Amino acid sequence: MPQKTTSIFEGTSEQTLGKAPKDFREDKMKTFMVKAEETDRQWWIVDASGQRLGRIATHIATLLRGKHKPTFTPHCDNGDFVVVINAEKVEMTGTKWDVKKYYRHSRFFGSMKEKTAAQMKDYDPAFVISEAVRGMLPTNKLAYSLINKLKAYKGGEHPHAAQKPQAYNIPTKK
């Protein structure tokens, strides 16, 4: 008399053998990825008077990148516009105004030029802030579009009143 073998798939049809139940796949949570066209960009105004350069630059880089939003996507530009006023009143601790140097080079021999942070602040105070923020952004193609959303100005006046920027308060730590 032949023995009867039992199977673990007894009672299931051939159609459902290799497939997971349909509701199993639909219940999975999917990661939300925002597109650049779907972003809601705001305008922020930051007063740099009496603020430390590094502390203000980290807050500005966070706003430009969009990391303060719940829809942050690392590979997309979904950040906000930032207007910095009173760029000439930014502070640095210690002797950084004399020790920190900014270099430029035209790729010809002997053409390397350097300026201290104090000289650069007298020449263009917005450059000091934009370079500090640029150093805190990722070094990829996305950084170019991010840094273009930063508008830094000497003095308290700016031409972006039509965009109705909101005031962004940075806590001071002294």
N, C-alpha and C positions, 0 to 999 in steps of 0.2 A: 504494500500500500504506500503510495507516494506521500511525503510529508508536505503539509501546507505551510508556506512561508508567510510571515506577516510583514507588512511595510509600515514605515512611519508616516507615509503619505496616504494611508488608507482612508477612504471616504472623501478625498479631494479630487476635483476634476483636473484634467490635463491642462486646461486653460489657465488656472490659477497657480500652477506649481512653481513657475519661475518668477512670479511677479509679487511685489509687496502690495499690501492693501492700498487702495487708492487714497483713502483718507490719511494714511501715514505720510505721504509726500506732501499733501496740501497743508498739513498742520505745521510744517517747518517754518520757523521765523527767518525771513530774508533780511539781509543787510541793506539798509537804505543808502543809495548813492545819489547825491544831488548832482544835477547837471548845471553847467555854467549859466544857461539861459533861465533856469528856474530860481536863481538866487535873488533874494531881496536885499539889495545893498543899501546901507544907511551911511550917512555922513556924520562923522564925529569931529569935534574941535577940542584940541588939547592945548592947554596953556603951559608952556615950558618954563615960565619964570619961577626961579627958586627950586627947580627940580634937578635931581641928579641925572646925568646923561644915560647911564646904563639902565636905571630903573624905568625911566620914561621910554627908552627904546624897547624894552621887553613888552611893555603894555601896548605900544604901537605895533610891534610885530605880531602880537596876538590878534589885534583888531584887523590888521591887513590880511592875515592868513585865514581868519574866520574861525579860530579855535574857541571863541566864546559862544558860538552857536551850537545848538544840538544837531544841526545838519552838517557838521564839519566833515569834509571829504578830503583826504590828504592829497589826492592827485588833481583836484579841481580848484579853481580860483573862485571861492565863494565868500571872500572877505569883504570888508567895508572900506570906504574912503576915509582917510584921516587928514585933517588940516591941523598943522602945528603952528601956533603963533608965539611970538616973543622968543624966537630961537636964539637970540643973542644973550638972553638972560639965563641960559642953562648953566648948571654948575658941574664941576668935576672935583673930586677930593684929592688931597695931597698936592703933589707937584706935577700932576698929569698935564696941566696946560703947557708946561715947559718940556716935559719928558716925552709925551706922546707925539709921534711924528706921522705925517701923511706923505706918501711917496707917489711920484708919477714919473713915467719913463716913456720916451718917444721911440724906443727900440734902436736908436742910434747910439754909438759908443760915447760914453761920457755925458749922456744927457739926462741922467737921473737927478731929479730935483726933489727936495724935501722941504716941508714946512711943519712947524710945530702946531699944536692944537690952538694955541693963542693967536698965532699968525693966521691960521685958517678961519678962526672965529671972527677976526677983524675983516678978513677978505670976504668970506661967505659963511655966515652962521648956519644957514640951512644945510650946507654940505656936511657939517659935523654931525648933525642929527641924522641925516639920510644915510651917511656911512655907518653910523652905529646901528641903525635899523637894518641896513643891508647885510651886515655881518651876522644878524640874528635870523635871517631868512634862509631857507634851504638853497643850496648851490645847484640849481637846475634851471631848466627853461621857464619854469613857473615863476621864479623869483623876479624876472624882468617885468612881468605883468603885475606882480604884487607891489614892487617898488614904485611903479608908475601911479599907484593910487595914493601915494604919500605926497602931500603938498605942505612944504615947510616955508614959513615966511618970517622975515625980520620985522619986528614991531607987532602991534596988535591988530593991524588991518589985513584983510584978505578979500579976494574977489569972489568968494564962494557963498555969499549970503543968499543967493537964489536957491541953493540946494537945502537951505534950512538945517545946518549942522547942529547936532545936539552936543551939549557940553559933556565931556568925559573927565571925571575926577580921578586923579591918581593919588593914592594916599602917600603923604610925605613921611619919610623915615629919617629922622635926624637925631 
